[in-house]
Amino acid sequence: MATGPRYKVPFRRRREGRTDYRRRLALVKSEKARAVVRSSNKHTRIQLVEYADGGDKVLASAVSTELAKLGWTHSGKSTPGAYLTGYLAGKRALEKGVDNAVLDMGLKDPVKGCVLFAAMKGLLDAGVDVPHDGAVLPSDDRIKGRHMREGTEAQFDEVKGKMGGAE
């Protein structure tokens, strides 16, 4: 490790590989709410966050575990699960008056059709304006769960209907 009076230790979250401060600064400079999408091994979390001097302020959020109350029995990190979580977060954001946001994917690499873009599609369908390229969104077949086991598509339609989504 370097030593001396000119050596500066990087921020802790940078050292741990948890935050890319250049990307974060670019998102904060946009002065829009950030749609923070994080996926774990089992669940998807979405928060619409606004910058504040004392720390970021969460305006609306949704976690895929909340889908179980609406009748969703499949995985929360699957493409349909992420879409429904994004749709739920988008509905909550509109209730709070947030109608546009910028996607914050963290340290994840953007891959066409990935779960993070499925969550963004849910936000878009709920009515939140997020700048994007339509080529990165997953297909409607994957969003509805046609690639998964039988009955997923019917359950998807049922849960989305409970959230107030018209087909």
Secondary structure, 3 states (H helix, E strand, C coil): CCCCCCCCCCCHHHHCCCCCHHHHHHHHHCCCEEEEEEECCCCEEEEEEECCCCCCEEEEEEEHHHHHHHCCCCCCCCHHHHHHHHHHHHHHHHHCCCCEEEEECCCCCCCCCCHHHHHHHHHHHHCCECCCCHHHCCCHHHHHCCCCCCCHHHHHHHHHHHCCCCC
